[in-house]
Amino acid sequence: MTILFYILIVIASLALIASILLQSGKSAGLSGSIGGGAESIWGKSKGRSYEGILSKVTTVSAIVFVISALVLTALQ
């Protein structure tokens, strides 16, 4: 049982590292807003955009990581 949670922690941590490193910075500055960066932030299809998908992957993997760590702590 603990091996399953160890595997979940490893997968979740790798997904967290990858999704955080692939995300762009939130402060694009003045050039980002002039160049159309604000359109992707405030657009209607933010959930389907690349940033939206990475944000969801980050959230889900963080939740899986925390829950797996708590369960492993409780099992030991």
C-alpha positions as CSV (number, residue, x, y, z in Angstrom):
1,M,0.0,0.0,0.0
2,T,2.8,2.4,0.8
3,I,4.5,1.7,-2.5
4,L,1.5,3.0,-4.3
5,F,1.6,6.3,-2.4
6,Y,5.4,6.5,-3.0
7,I,4.8,6.1,-6.7
8,L,2.0,8.8,-6.5
9,I,4.3,11.2,-4.8
10,V,7.0,10.7,-7.4
11,I,4.6,11.2,-10.3
12,A,3.0,14.2,-8.7
13,S,6.3,15.8,-7.9
14,L,7.6,15.3,-11.5
15,A,4.3,16.8,-12.8
16,L,4.6,19.7,-10.4
17,I,8.2,20.4,-11.5
18,A,7.3,20.2,-15.2
19,S,4.1,22.3,-15.0
20,I,5.7,25.0,-12.9
21,L,8.7,25.3,-15.2
22,L,6.6,25.4,-18.3
23,Q,4.4,28.2,-17.1
24,S,5.2,31.7,-18.2
25,G,5.6,34.6,-15.8
26,K,2.5,36.4,-14.7
27,S,4.1,39.9,-15.0
28,A,4.6,40.3,-18.7
29,G,5.0,44.0,-18.2
30,L,3.9,46.7,-20.6
31,S,5.1,44.9,-23.7
32,G,3.0,41.9,-22.9
33,S,-0.2,43.9,-22.6
34,I,0.5,45.8,-25.8
35,G,1.4,42.7,-27.7
36,G,-1.8,40.9,-26.9
37,G,-0.9,39.2,-23.6
38,A,-3.9,40.6,-21.9
39,E,-6.2,39.0,-24.5
40,S,-5.1,35.5,-23.4
41,I,-5.4,36.4,-19.7
42,W,-8.9,38.0,-19.9
43,G,-10.2,35.9,-22.9
44,K,-13.2,33.6,-22.7
45,S,-11.2,30.5,-23.6
46,K,-8.6,30.7,-20.8
47,G,-9.5,27.3,-19.5
48,R,-8.7,25.7,-22.9
49,S,-5.5,27.7,-23.5
50,Y,-2.0,26.4,-22.8
51,E,-1.8,28.4,-19.6
52,G,-5.1,27.2,-18.4
53,I,-4.2,23.6,-18.9
54,L,-0.9,24.0,-17.1
55,S,-2.6,25.7,-14.2
56,K,-5.1,22.8,-13.8
57,V,-2.2,20.3,-14.0
58,T,-0.4,22.2,-11.3
59,T,-3.4,22.3,-9.1
60,V,-4.3,18.6,-9.5
61,S,-0.7,17.4,-9.0
62,A,-0.3,19.6,-5.9
63,I,-3.5,18.2,-4.4
64,V,-2.4,14.6,-5.2
65,F,1.1,15.3,-3.7
66,V,-0.3,16.7,-0.4
67,I,-2.9,14.0,0.0
68,S,-0.4,11.2,-0.7
69,A,2.1,12.7,1.8
70,L,-0.6,12.9,4.5
71,V,-1.7,9.3,3.9
72,L,1.9,8.1,4.0
73,T,2.5,10.0,7.2
74,A,-0.7,8.4,8.7
75,L,0.4,4.9,7.6
76,Q,3.8,5.1,9.3
